[in-house]
C-alpha cells in the first residue's frame, strides 16, 4: 500500500531531471491494457507521472517511455491526486533486439513513436 507524502517531503536519492514527455502505462495480462500519461521528471531509478484524472494508475505496471524507447517495470511509491511517484524495478531497451516477452511492447513503442 502506498501513502501520500506531504508536499515538502524529499525522499529521492538522486535528483530528477524535469521533463514533460509522453509515457504509456501498460498493465494486465500480457500488458493488454494501457493509457497515456505524462512523465514529469525522471532518473535511472524512478519517475513522477501524471495520469488523466479519470484513470487510476495500478500499483505495479510497465511504463513505456516513448521518446526514450525504454520499458520500465515500475511500482508506485506515493500518490497525490493525479500524480504518482514510481520506483523502477528493471528496464528494457526497446530500440534493439528484445526478449520474446517484450515483443508486444516493442510493437506498441514503434507505433507510438511515429505518431
C-alpha atoms as one frame of an Amber mdcrd trajectory, in Angstrom:
protein
   0.000   0.000   0.000   1.258   3.473  -0.831   0.847   6.592   1.208   0.517
  10.241   0.360   3.574  12.324   1.176   3.488  15.877   2.436   4.448  18.331
  -0.343   7.761  19.170   1.352   8.945  15.556   1.811  12.025  14.676  -0.227
  12.935  11.002  -0.369  14.852  10.765  -3.648  18.411   9.531  -3.545  19.148
  11.018  -6.993  18.000  14.396  -8.317  15.414  14.031 -11.055  15.540  15.822
 -14.385  12.394  17.803 -15.058  10.880  16.732 -18.337   7.488  16.795 -19.974
   7.355  13.681 -22.139   4.844  11.137 -23.291   4.590   7.872 -21.419   2.272
   4.907 -21.556   1.132   2.895 -18.540   0.739  -0.766 -19.595  -0.743  -3.457
 -17.363  -2.891  -6.574 -17.256  -2.378  -9.923 -18.916   0.414  -9.524 -21.476
   0.234  -5.724 -20.953  -3.002  -5.701 -22.986  -4.442  -2.606 -21.265  -2.780
   0.785 -21.470  -3.299   4.534 -21.342  -1.214   7.658 -21.921   0.452   9.531
 -19.083   2.905  12.405 -18.790   6.392  11.804 -17.413   7.111  14.907 -15.318
  10.576  14.013 -14.037  12.921  11.072 -14.407  16.039   9.367 -13.023  17.574
   5.954 -13.568  15.664   4.689 -10.509  12.238   6.337 -10.747   9.903   8.988
 -12.084   6.937  11.218 -11.335   3.947  10.657 -13.594   0.697  12.473 -14.181
  -2.320  10.489 -15.354  -5.692  11.605 -16.681  -7.996  12.421 -13.754 -10.403
   9.598 -14.553  -7.663   6.960 -14.952  -6.182   5.451 -11.779  -2.664   4.030
 -12.039  -2.251   0.425 -10.810   0.231  -0.375  -8.013   2.650  -2.057 -10.453
   2.837  -1.779 -14.229   5.184  -1.298 -17.167   5.966   2.320 -18.041   6.758
   2.889 -21.692   8.952   5.969 -22.152   8.018   6.748 -25.750  10.803   9.240
 -26.576  13.471   7.064 -24.950  12.297   3.723 -26.350  12.558   2.138 -22.910
  10.132  -0.034 -20.932  10.429   0.140 -17.139   8.850  -2.278 -14.682   7.517
   0.255 -12.165   5.992   0.227  -8.691   4.048   3.136  -7.187   5.705   4.594
  -4.072   3.411   7.592  -3.471   0.229   9.206  -4.787  -1.038  12.789  -4.737
  -4.162  13.424  -6.824  -3.357  12.637 -10.455   0.402  12.463  -9.765   2.299
   9.374  -8.667   5.904   8.627  -7.839   7.250   5.331  -9.128  10.355   3.298
  -8.477  11.815   1.256 -11.318  12.395  -2.439 -10.706  14.019  -3.135 -14.102
  14.317  -1.677 -17.610  14.352  -2.951 -21.174  15.733  -1.004 -24.131  13.251
  -1.436 -26.989  15.450   0.034 -29.734  17.343  -3.207 -30.417  16.598  -6.922
 -30.178  14.273  -7.763 -27.267  13.338 -10.972 -25.435  10.077 -12.612 -26.541
   8.130 -11.197 -23.588   8.862  -7.628 -24.795   7.941  -8.028 -28.468   4.387
  -6.711 -27.991   5.788  -3.761 -26.016   8.289  -3.073 -28.795   5.485  -3.045
 -31.387   3.470  -0.639 -29.219   6.517   1.632 -28.842   7.163   1.586 -32.608
   3.544   2.574 -33.300   3.533   5.372 -30.688   6.972   6.737 -31.628   5.782
   7.520 -35.147   2.662   9.436 -34.056
